[in-house]
Amino acid sequence: MQEILDAILAEQYDAVGALPVPEHYQGVTVHADEVTMFEGLASRDKDPRKSLHLDEVATPEVGPGEALVAVMASAINYNTVWTSIFEPLSTFGFLKRYGRTSPLASRHDLPYHIVGSDLAGVVVRTGPGVNAWKPGDRVVAHCLSVELESPDGHSDTMMDPEQRIWGFETNFGGLAELALVKSNQLMPKPEHLTWEEAASPGLVNSTAYRQLVSRNGAGMKQGDTVLIWGASGGLGSYATQFALNGGATPVCIVSSPEKADICRKMGAELVIDRSAEGYRFWKDEHNQDPKEWKRFGAKIRELTGGDDPDIVFEHPGRETFGASVYVTRKGGTIVTCASTSGYEHQYDNRYLWMNLKRIVGSHFANYREAWEANRLIAKGLIHPTLSRVYPLAETGQAALDVHQNTHQGKVGVLCLAPQEGLGVVDTEKRERHLDAINRFRGV
């Protein structure tokens, strides 16, 4: 592994393919024999530092249509948090089901799960049938793993019945020194970014693009008013940028003055600090408070000059969904991709059906959408929202930050990269965008 790293650091990328691949490498794992370790604890009390391990693991065989990548940096997503606390269920069920689909897929059914759904790095090996990529290519990866043997996936790969999220529903993820991906997960690394910056947008940037911009999501257009929950977070920070970049008006919902300040630094003018306003959408565990929905809607109209949101960018779920349905304009769209506060949503259906609103489910992105989202990063039109970076050995702490919502934007992890700041090729472009690239750093 050291020889591979030395070649990358020396920018001798063409030499990487001739170097031997180690039989083992370090990866962050959860263990199948520990899935009950948090039983009886509330979700908030489950500690990823106890369940995420840095292990020496066997290097998988590279199969047809696959690539092995030396991972310079990765990042934390909520799916890694869910994996680490074994909620809403253990990911080992995903691995067993995938393992039954083919002899090649059986490699993924192991008593340990190497996690992580982001990476930036260098291709080390490619399998039979891979022609678009070669060893030495600098890449990032999106997290859609798809088989494409069914006709259902050929108009939109997210519809494939064997669609999975790499590093969550498959093994050999990106929080490791090496990662195994399908070659159609690979995209060019934005060359004005460091390894850790380039690794951080992948999952959330693509998810926000499909959810908000794509015709498969809300299909945002110029002039739309877009309500964005968690507008300074991993997903919301990209949704805010897409709204501003696409001629829409974001209404950013945050939970502190510091987060409000970040949104304003991105260029948003309409910001609601929900903590300062004291919104309580639930009277108790079972009953919501429509008066609070109305108060929230009135605040939005006050900021927008009387406009209700054309689009609500939803991902908190249970806590906010009733309010989201209520405040959306007649004929508007609530588009949801997650449920970080709870999966069982409750809303008053009168406000949906009588006002011709739509609820659209959105999940990650297809290759085209991920490619377009990455292209915007490479052009310097959308920027990373990396706030903090940990070494691989401290991935548990990085996941805890996200679990406890003490982070802003994205939390990165150095894998093979020995320090931050490496991997930049286009220094001229970087200088032009340096303030925007560093907007979230240290917050």
N, C-alpha and C positions, 0 to 999 in steps of 0.2 A: 504494500500500500504506500509505503514511503517513497518508493521509486516513482509511482504514478503521481503522487503529490508533488515531488520535486520537479517532474517534467511540466506539470501544470503551472507551478509557481515560476518556472523559468520560461514560460510561454512556448515550450517546445511541444505544441499540441499534436503535431504529426507523429511524434515519437510514442504517443500514448498507446496506440494500437499494437505496437510491437512488444510492449512490456507484459510480463506475466500477470495474470489476475490472481490475487491471493485466494486461498481456499476458505479463509474466514475474514470477517470484518466486524467492526463494532456497530451495533444498532440499538436503538431504544425500543424496548419490548414491554408488553404485558404478558403475564403467565396464566395459562389455563387453570392451573391448580390454585390460583388466588382469586378467582372470580367472586367468591363469597366473603372476601376479606372486609368489605364495608357493610355487610348486612346489619340492619338495625340502626344505621346512621342516616340522618337527613342528608340530602344531596350536598348542601352547603358545607357539611362537615367532612366530606370525603376528600382525602388529600392525595392528589396525583403523585406527590413525591414518594409516597409509600408503594405505589403500584407500578410506576414506570422505572424500568431497570435498564442500565447500560450493559449489554451482554456481548460476548463474542459469539457470532452466529455464522452458520455455514453459508458460503456463497452459492446462490441458486444457479442451475443450468440456464443458459440463455436459449429460449425456444424460438421457433419461427415467428417473425413479425415483432420481435422484442428487442430491447436494448438494455444493456447494463451501463449505468451512469455513475461516475465518481461524483459524489455529492459534496459540493463546497459549502453550501448553506441550505437551510430549510426554514420553516416557520410553523407556528402553532395555530391551529384552527379549533373551533368548538368540537369538531368530530374527534380530535385527539383527546380533548377533555372528556367527552362522553365515553370514549374507549377506556380511558384511565380510571373512571369511576364505575365502569360496567353498567352504564345507563344509556337508554332505557332497558337495554339487555346486553349481554356479553357479545362481543364481536366474534367469538369463536364459532358461534352458530353460522355467521356469514362465511367464515373460512371453510367450515365443513360442507356447506351447501355448494360453494364454488368448487371445492375439491372433488365433488362427485360428478361434475359436468364433463370432465375429460381427464385422460392420463396426465396431460400437461398441467392442467389446473390442480391436480392432486398435490403438487409441490407446495401449494399455499396452505394446506391443512396440516398445521404444525401445532405443538403444544405451547408455542410462543407466537406472538404477533408483533412484527416489526412495523411500527406505526409511522404516520406522517404523510400528508397529502400535498406537500409543496417541495420543490427543489430547484436549485440552480447548480449546474455542474458541467462536466465534460463527459461525452460518450466514450466508453472504454471498449465495449464490444457490441456488435449487432448480430442478430440471428438471421437464419435463411429468409430470403424474401424482402429484406430491408434494403432499399436502394436510395431513399431520400436522405439518409443520415449515415455518417461514418465515424469511426473512432477519431477523437480529437475535436469534434464539433462542440462548441459552447452552446448550452441549451438551458431552457427552463422546461418544466413539465406541467401540463394541466392534469387534473385528477380523474378524468373520465376513462374508465376501463370498460371496453365494449367488445363483444365478440362478432357482431354483424353477420351472423349466420341466419338470422330471421329477416323476412322482408319488412317487419315492423320498424326496424331501425334505419331504413334506407332513405327516408325523407327527413328524419330527425333522429340522430343516433341516441338521444336521450330516451327515445321510445323503444329501444331495443330491449327485449325481455331479459337479456343477460347483461344489462347495464349495471355497472358497479362503480363505487368510488374507491380509487386506488389508495392504499394505505389505511383504509377504514373497513371496506368490505373485501379487500384483497390483502395479501401479505407483502413483505419486502418494500415497505414504504420509505419515505424520504428523510426521516429523522435517523440517519445512519450515514456511514462512510460510503456505502454503495447502495444503489436502488435498482430494482427491476421494473421496467415500464414497457408498455406497448409502444412501438415506434410512432404510432399516430397520437401519442400523448406529447410528443416533443415539439418545441417551438424555439425559434432563435432567441438567445439571451439578448436583452436590450444592452447594447455595448457601452452606454454612458453610465451604467449602474454598477455598483459593487456586487459581489456575489450575494451578500445578505439582502441588499435592496432588491435585486432581481428575483430572489426566491420568494419574497413576501407577498406580491400581489396575486399569484396564481389562482388559488381557489376563490378568494373573495372577489377579486376583480372580475373574473369570468362569471361568477354567480350574479353579481350586481349588474353586469352587462346584459345577460339574458333576462333577468328579472325586470329591469327597467327599460332598456333600450330596444331589445330584440322584438320582432313581431311575435315570437313565442312567449313573450312576457307582456309587459304593459304597452310596448310600442310608443314610448314617450316621443312627443313632438315639440317643436319650438312653441314657446308661450304657455306650456303646461305648468300648472302649479303642482309641485310634488312634495308631499309630506314624507319626511324621512325619519323613522325611529332610529335612535342610536346613531346619530349622524356623524359622530366623531369616532365610531368604533370600526372594527375590521370591515364589515360590509357597508355600513352607512357612510364611511369616509369616501368610498368609491362611488356610491350612489350620489353623494353630494357633488363630487367632481363631474360625473356624467351629466347631471342636471345642469350645472353651470356651463359645461363645455357644449351642451346640446341646445342651449337657448331656452331652457326651462327655468322656473323660479323655485328653488328648494326652500321648504320650510323645515328647518333643522330642529329636531327634538333631542335634547340632551339632559343630563342629570346633574350638572355642576357648572359653576362659572368658568372653570378651567376648560371644560369641554366646549362651552359656548364660544370661548375665545379662539379655540382651534378652528371651529367652523367659520368664524369671521375671517381668520387668516387664510382659509381656503377661498374666500370671496363671497361667502353667503352673508346676506343682510338680515334675513328673517330667521330668528333663533328663539326658541322657547326652552327655558330651563324649567323642566317639569318639577324639580325639587323645590325651586324657589316659588313656583306657582302653587305647590301643595296639592296637586291633583291626586285624588284617591278614587280610582274607577271602580273599586270593589268596596262595598259596605262591610262585607265579611266574606268568609270563604265561599259562600254559595250565592251571594246576591251582589249584582253590580248597581251602580248609582247613575242613572240616566242624567241626573242634574249635573254631574261632573262631565259627562259627555258634552252637554250643552255649553257648559262653561269653557271647556276646551275648544269647542267649535267657534265660540264667540271670540276667543283669543286669536285663533287662526284668522278669522275675518278682519279683526282689528289690524293685524299685521299686513294682510294682503290687500287691504282696501275693499273688502267685501267678498272676495273670492273664496270658495271652498276648494279643497284639493281635487284636481283631476285624477291624480294617482296617489295612493298611499303605499309606501314601500314598507311592507310588514315583515318582521322576523321575530319580535318578542313573543307573539302568540297569545296565550291565555290572558295575560295581564292587560293587554292593550287592544285586543281584537274587537271587542264590542265598541270601543271608542272609534276605532279605525273605520268600521262599517258606518257608524253614525255620521262622521264628519265628511266622508267622501261626497263630492258633488253628485247631483242627479246624473245618471249615465256614466259615472266615473268607475274607476277600477281599483280594487284592493288586490295587490299582488303579494303573495306570501311564499317564503322559501324556508322558513324554520319556525321553531317554537321554543325559544330558549327559556321562557318563563312557564312553559306548560303546553302540552299537546292538545288538550281538550278545550277547544274554543267555544265561547258562548257569545251570541249577539242577537239583537232583536231583528228578526227577519223582515218585519214590516219596512224597516229602513232600507233593506236590500231590494225586495221585490217591487214595492210600490214606487221606488225611485230608480228602477232599471239599472241598478249597479251590478258590477261583475266581481266575483272573486276568482282570481287566477292563481293556480299553483305553479310554482317555478322551482326547479331543482338543478343545481349546477349549470352546465352549458354543454352544447355540442362542440365538436372540434372547430367548426367555422366560427362560432361565437367566441370561443376561447382564443382563437387566432386573432380575431378582430380586436378583442380586448387587449391582448398582448401587443398588437401593432400600435395601439394608441399609447401604450407605455413607451414603446420603442421610439415613437415620434416625439415624445416629450409633451404630449397633450394631456395625459393622465399620469399622476406621479405616485410613487410608493408612499405608504403611510406608516413606515417603520418607526417605532418609538424606542425600542429597547432590544438588545441582543444578548443572548446567553451562550455559553459553550455547550457542547453536546451533553457533557456530564451533568449539566444543571437543567436539563429539559423538564424535569419534574417541577422545578420552581417556575419555569416559564409557563407551564400548563396551569399551575396554581394561580398565577397572575390573571390568566384569562378566565379561569373558573370563578375567581372572586371579583372579576370585573375591576381590577385595579390598574388595568392597562389602558392605553389609547392606541387606536389604529391596530397595527400588527406587531407581534412579538417574534423576533427572529432567533434562529439558532445556528451557530457556526458548527459545521460538521467536519469536513477536512480542512477548511480554511483556518490557518493558525491565528489569524487576527482579522479585525474589521478593516474595510477600506481597500481590499484587493479586488482585482478582476475588471477594473475600468479600462476600456479601450478608447472610446471616443471622449477625450477630455474636453474638447471644445464644446460639445453639446452639454456635457455635464456642467460646465461653468455657467452656461446660459440658464440652467434650471436648478442650480444648487440650492437656492433658498426654498424652492418648492419641494425638492427632494428631502430636505432636512426639516421640513415644517413640523413633523411630529417627534423629532428626536429629543430625548430627554424629558418629554412631558409625562 
